[in-house]
Amino acid sequence: MSPLDYLVLFGTLVGIAAYGIWRTRGAHSLSTYFKGDQTTRWMVIGISVMATQASAITFMSTPGQGYESGLGFVQNYFGMPLALIIVAAVFLPLYRRLDVYTAYEFLGRRFDAKTRLLGAALFLLMRGLAAGITIYAPAIVLSTVFGWRLDATIVLSGLLVIVYTVTGGSRAVTLTQKYQLALIFGGMVLAFIVLLARLPAGLTLTDAFTVAGGFRKLEAVNFSFDVHQRYTFWSGLLGGLFLSLSYFGTDQSQVQRYLHGASLRESRLGLMFNAVCKIPMQFFILLLGALVFVFYQFEQPPVFFNEVAWKAQADHAAGPRLRALAADFAAVHAEKQQLIHAWLDAQHAGNPPAAAQARAAAIAAQAHSEAIRTETRSVLHAADPRTSTNDSDYIFITFVIDHLPHGVIGLLVAVIFAAALSSKASELNALGATTTIDFYRHVVRRDAGDAHYVTASKWFTALWGLVAVAFALFAHLVENLIQAVNILGSVFYGVVLGLFLVAFFLGRVGGTAVFWAAVAGQILVFGLYFTLNIGYLWYNLIGCAACVLFSLFLQAFIGSRGAAAPVTALS
Amino acid sequence: MKHPPPHDKPATRGPDPTPVADDLPGLPWLHRWRAVYLFVLGCFALWVALLVVFGWLFA
């Protein structure tokens, strides 16, 4: 990166954080520290909810998904609109009516203290680990690509977010997210425009879509009922519904965002904004990846996008084989490029048979290219088993560095960091709130004043920030970390959602029944996880169903002794 | 009999607070929340339809 890039990068990130601190300076009450001053309008709430969900991974991995697999990944978000409607119509009015700070406080009011602590503990376990990943994932990619020190990247970005989250509380998080998301959208739109400008002369947008479609990168919706296919309309609708319901309805990092609203109306509209905009936004990012794929049909791409890892092995025993594969890859690419030109020329000349023939040959050449890439991954892995064979996270950043002008590079690296900071800030804020409200104020010190709890919450937020940074520093010791955290989330999320669904809809079930049902459901999920071989997303559904069914059974067994259901969605 | 902890006051049963103008969407053509939710579901159906057409156009 050039000095201009560094100026843009540090200027935007530090500038936004400093502005957030300055605007939210001064004393806070517990309410303003955790819920802001509750004057936030729906658009800002919508932005805050969106920025919390959109981590750095969204802007590094999603274009890579579009490049490799096309638009099909967008189906993962198909359950979200319905889930957000349920949250807005059922969850949100109760949270606001009871004026809770955390979602788990609601469990305490609806059931009892032990159920509240169980829900809060499960959240702290899941989100505490995820906060480390939020900062580790972009740091590992950017430090590899730019040759930065990984530990310095993690510590510096971690400290920046800790400072403004601790100082300004929830209001600073919301305020900075507004500008961070503006930076993110501005950067991505700019990348899109520059990408279109860098396509070969004479290649229209329709041609670019034709090429992408010809390689099956634009097939967004798959109505197949085959459960073995990774992305289908039905798995996205059903799995996405449960996942989104858990995330938006019960995860404090999201609940805290929409509790900021000036009124129920503002909070609801903020959620509806996300329900409408999320699918087009993901489509746009995936389409960017598909167009990067088209771009690399006319420019020579690297055979392996993590070029640092490739070069590290190219200087050792595997070097001759890797260089031979790279040469083969370049030759196949040149042949494919000619075939694509022939295909488009035939298309423009109105000669469908010739176009179809050239297209089939180009697809065959693409399959050959992919085979060479797969073999390259195998050689790299054999040379050093620690080398990750998944290079899709490096595709977009490689394109940015190699083909975008200076200044824009700095801006897009700032986009990735802004996304990491915005989601991490929400996580830290939620972890601090849950530790303070559900554990410290509820169990340790019940009778202190507001100022004491605000000070305590600042310490807890900072502590969680340091835990996340420490976890990120040692994250490389855990193999396949991101998947491990996703599995962890799916293993716990189902039971947490079950707790809330019972709370909202099953008024006759009491605290004792639901607590032991959640414990039994969690043990069942653990047991199935270690004995069955099914996709981990199913554990969301299994945990939720187990918790609900067990609680009904236990309540029938216990009778009315344990039931005291003051508030449900149906009351 | 166990007493609830200080911050766990059970909320009492009873009618919801009287709806006020603040609880209405206040959007042009969408005067009830049900209409807003239907609009969101309609947008979802529209996005899916557009994605299907987009894929089909360039298949």
Contacts between the chains, C-beta under 8 A, distances in Angstrom:
chain1	res1	chain2	res2	distance
A	71	B	51	7.2
A	71	B	55	7.3
A	74	B	51	6.9
A	78	B	44	7.5
A	78	B	48	7.3
A	81	B	40	5.4
A	81	B	41	6.6
A	81	B	43	7.4
A	81	B	44	4.4
A	82	B	41	7.3
A	82	B	44	7.7
A	84	B	40	7.6
A	85	B	37	4.8
A	85	B	40	6.1
A	85	B	41	7.3
A	88	B	33	7.8
A	88	B	37	7.7
A	89	B	33	6.9
A	89	B	37	6.8
A	93	B	16	7.9
A	97	B	11	7.4
A	97	B	16	7.4
A	97	B	17	7.1
A	98	B	11	5.6
A	105	B	7	7.3
A	108	B	5	7.8
A	108	B	7	7.4
A	108	B	8	4.5
A	109	B	8	5.8
A	109	B	9	7.1
A	109	B	10	5.9
A	109	B	11	5.9
A	112	B	4	7.8
A	112	B	8	7.6
A	113	B	4	7.9
A	113	B	5	5.7
A	113	B	8	6.2
A	116	B	8	7.3
A	209	B	57	7.8
A	209	B	58	4.7
A	210	B	58	5.8
A	212	B	58	6.8
A	213	B	55	7.3
A	213	B	57	7.5
A	213	B	58	2.8
A	213	B	59	5.7
A	214	B	58	7.7
A	216	B	59	7.9
A	218	B	54	6.3
A	218	B	55	5.0
A	218	B	58	5.1
A	218	B	59	7.5
A	219	B	55	4.7
A	219	B	59	7.2
A	220	B	51	3.9
A	220	B	52	7.4
A	220	B	54	6.7
A	220	B	55	5.2
A	221	B	48	6.2
A	221	B	51	5.2
A	221	B	52	5.0
A	221	B	55	6.6
A	233	B	48	7.6
A	263	B	22	4.7
A	263	B	23	7.5
A	264	B	22	7.0
A	264	B	23	5.5
A	265	B	22	5.7
A	265	B	23	6.2
A	265	B	24	6.9
A	265	B	25	6.6
A	265	B	26	6.6
A	268	B	25	7.7
A	268	B	33	7.1
A	268	B	36	7.7
A	269	B	25	7.0
A	269	B	27	8.0
A	269	B	36	7.9
A	272	B	36	6.0
A	272	B	37	7.9
A	272	B	40	5.6
A	275	B	40	4.7
A	275	B	43	7.8
A	275	B	44	7.7
A	276	B	40	5.9
A	276	B	43	4.9
A	279	B	44	7.0
A	279	B	47	4.7
A	280	B	47	6.5
A	283	B	47	7.6
A	283	B	51	6.9
A	437	B	7	8.0
A	441	B	7	6.6
A	442	B	5	6.5
A	442	B	7	5.9
A	442	B	8	7.8
A	446	B	5	7.2
A	446	B	6	5.5
A	446	B	7	7.3
A	447	B	6	7.8
A	564	B	10	7.1
A	566	B	10	4.0
A	566	B	11	5.3
A	566	B	12	6.5
A	566	B	13	6.2
A	567	B	10	7.6
A	567	B	11	4.6
A	567	B	13	7.4
A	571	B	13	5.7
